[in-house]
Amino acid sequence: MEIRFMAGEMARLHGISKQTLLYYDKINLLQPREKCRLSGYRYYTLDQFEELELVLYLKNLGISLKEIKDYLDTSSIEERMEKLEGQEQLIQEKMEQLRQTDRHLKAIIESMRANNALIPFEMGVKVLPKRHIVAEPVLPPFDLYSLEVAIKKLINASLPDQKLEINDLLIFVEPKDEVELFKGVAVEVPRPGRAAESMPGGNYAYLYHKGPYGELPASWLQLYAYLDKFGLRAIGPCLEKMLLGAFAVADEQEFLVELQVMVE
């Protein structure tokens, strides 16, 4: 007499749920040898252990259930090898994506660590190299909503050869007494591309603003007072570089923004 196993026992012996086994039956991936019309019970046989183990093995290789069904329906070794080679190529591509993600995360962590070590409200002049940027203008009335729209356009319009990092935003502003007008937004890119513009290198006055964004106009007043004190003149647009924002810190009192303006 052939040994039979009910669905629950078959599933338990293979470390899967009964619902999973019933789903395999539903999609015709692995059907029971018998089904009782009266009780609805499903019965599997000992020789089906190997079939289920093969399904689970292929699933552990990352192969989809549809592809597993196609694999099992393929009889020749050549065709099965071709399907496995396709899966191996897919795994290699996923591994490269993971390596890129790992490099990206490490760069973000290193940037956060370096920015966290900066001295709040330090001012000075430093030499910055020529920079390549991808930019998007902010449309009137140049308010916060217009800025957010420009940021979304910038990211959505990014090109495959220019990886844009939202954590390295440069915002072009026109400081007023108590408010700012946002004139443009940009992201630095490592190399020139079809959509990239260039910003000149040279001497830039800077200030590390710490605190809410609403207090930035006061920091601009401090930086311009510094320029007057040392006889410097601004010859370029006012830039705000996001260093530590909501991505890095939870409290807006900990926000860190670098104010930059080219001087002579």
Backbone hydrogen bonds, N-H to C=O, Kabsch-Sander energy under -0.5 kcal/mol:
donor,donor_aa,acceptor,acceptor_aa,energy
5,F,44,Y,-3.2
7,A,42,R,-0.9
10,M,6,M,-2.7
11,A,7,A,-2.5
12,R,8,G,-2.2
13,L,9,E,-2.3
14,H,10,M,-0.8
14,H,11,A,-0.7
15,G,12,R,-1.2
16,I,11,A,-2.3
21,L,17,S,-1.6
22,L,18,K,-2.4
23,Y,19,Q,-2.0
24,Y,20,T,-2.1
25,D,21,L,-1.6
26,K,22,L,-2.2
27,I,23,Y,-2.0
28,N,25,D,-1.3
29,L,24,Y,-2.8
30,L,24,Y,-1.3
33,R,43,Y,-1.3
34,E,43,Y,-1.8
36,C,41,Y,-2.7
37,R,35,K,-0.6
40,G,36,C,-2.4
43,Y,34,E,-2.5
44,Y,5,F,-3.4
46,L,3,I,-0.9
48,Q,45,T,-1.7
49,F,46,L,-1.7
51,E,47,D,-0.6
52,L,48,Q,-2.5
53,E,49,F,-2.7
54,L,50,E,-2.0
55,V,51,E,-2.0
56,L,52,L,-2.6
57,Y,53,E,-2.0
58,L,54,L,-2.5
59,K,55,V,-2.2
60,N,56,L,-2.0
61,L,57,Y,-0.9
62,G,59,K,-1.8
63,I,58,L,-1.8
68,I,64,S,-2.4
69,K,65,L,-2.3
70,D,66,K,-2.1
71,Y,67,E,-2.4
72,L,68,I,-2.7
73,D,69,K,-1.8
74,T,70,D,-0.5
74,T,71,Y,-1.1
80,R,76,S,-1.8
81,M,77,I,-2.6
82,E,78,E,-2.2
83,K,79,E,-2.0
84,L,80,R,-2.2
85,E,81,M,-2.5
86,G,82,E,-1.9
87,Q,83,K,-1.7
88,E,84,L,-2.3
89,Q,85,E,-2.2
90,L,86,G,-1.8
91,I,87,Q,-2.3
92,Q,88,E,-2.1
93,E,89,Q,-2.0
94,K,90,L,-2.2
95,M,91,I,-2.6
96,E,92,Q,-2.0
97,Q,93,E,-2.0
98,L,94,K,-2.3
99,R,95,M,-2.3
100,Q,96,E,-2.4
101,T,97,Q,-2.4
102,D,98,L,-2.5
103,R,99,R,-2.4
104,H,100,Q,-2.4
105,L,101,T,-2.6
106,K,102,D,-2.3
107,A,103,R,-2.1
108,I,104,H,-2.2
109,I,105,L,-2.7
110,E,106,K,-2.4
111,S,107,A,-2.3
112,M,108,I,-2.7
113,R,109,I,-2.4
114,A,110,E,-2.4
115,N,111,S,-2.7
116,N,112,M,-2.1
117,A,113,R,-0.7
117,A,114,A,-0.8
118,L,115,N,-1.2
121,F,208,Y,-4.3
122,E,119,I,-1.8
124,G,206,Y,-1.6
126,K,204,Y,-2.5
128,L,126,K,-0.6
128,L,202,G,-2.8
131,R,199,M,-2.3
132,H,189,V,-0.6
133,I,197,E,-2.7
134,V,187,V,-2.2
135,A,133,I,-0.5
136,E,185,V,-2.8
138,V,183,K,-1.8
139,L,137,P,-0.5
142,F,139,L,-1.9
147,L,143,D,-2.0
148,E,144,L,-2.3
149,V,145,Y,-2.1
150,A,146,S,-2.0
151,I,147,L,-2.4
152,K,148,E,-2.2
153,K,149,V,-2.1
154,L,150,A,-2.4
155,I,151,I,-2.3
156,N,152,K,-2.6
157,A,153,K,-1.8
158,S,155,I,-1.4
162,Q,159,L,-1.7
164,L,162,Q,-0.8
166,I,164,L,-0.6
168,D,165,E,-1.8
169,L,166,I,-0.7
170,L,186,A,-3.1
171,I,240,E,-2.5
172,F,170,L,-0.5
172,F,184,G,-2.6
173,V,171,I,-0.6
173,V,238,C,-2.4
174,E,181,L,-2.3
176,K,179,V,-3.0
181,L,174,E,-1.7
182,F,142,F,-2.4
182,F,180,E,-0.5
183,K,172,F,-3.0
183,K,181,L,-0.6
184,G,172,F,-1.4
185,V,136,E,-2.4
186,A,170,L,-2.8
187,V,134,V,-1.8
188,E,168,D,-0.8
189,V,132,H,-2.7
196,A,193,G,-0.9
197,E,133,I,-3.4
199,M,131,R,-3.3
202,G,128,L,-2.5
204,Y,126,K,-3.0
205,A,261,V,-2.7
206,Y,124,G,-2.6
207,L,259,L,-1.4
208,Y,122,E,-1.6
209,H,207,L,-1.0
209,H,257,V,-3.0
211,G,255,F,-2.2
215,E,212,P,-1.6
216,L,213,Y,-1.9
219,S,215,E,-1.2
220,W,216,L,-2.2
221,L,217,P,-1.7
222,Q,218,A,-1.6
223,L,219,S,-2.2
224,Y,220,W,-2.6
225,A,221,L,-1.9
226,Y,222,Q,-1.8
227,L,223,L,-1.9
228,D,224,Y,-2.2
229,K,225,A,-2.1
230,F,226,Y,-1.6
231,G,228,D,-1.0
232,L,227,L,-2.9
235,I,262,M,-3.1
236,G,262,M,-0.8
238,C,173,V,-0.7
239,L,260,Q,-3.1
240,E,171,I,-1.9
241,K,258,E,-2.9
242,M,169,L,-2.0
242,M,240,E,-0.6
243,L,256,L,-2.3
244,L,256,L,-2.3
248,A,245,G,-1.3
249,V,245,G,-2.8
254,E,251,D,-2.3
255,F,252,E,-1.2
256,L,244,L,-2.5
257,V,209,H,-2.7
258,E,241,K,-2.7
259,L,207,L,-3.1
259,L,257,V,-0.6
260,Q,239,L,-2.7
261,V,205,A,-1.7
263,V,203,N,-2.5
264,E,233,R,-1.7
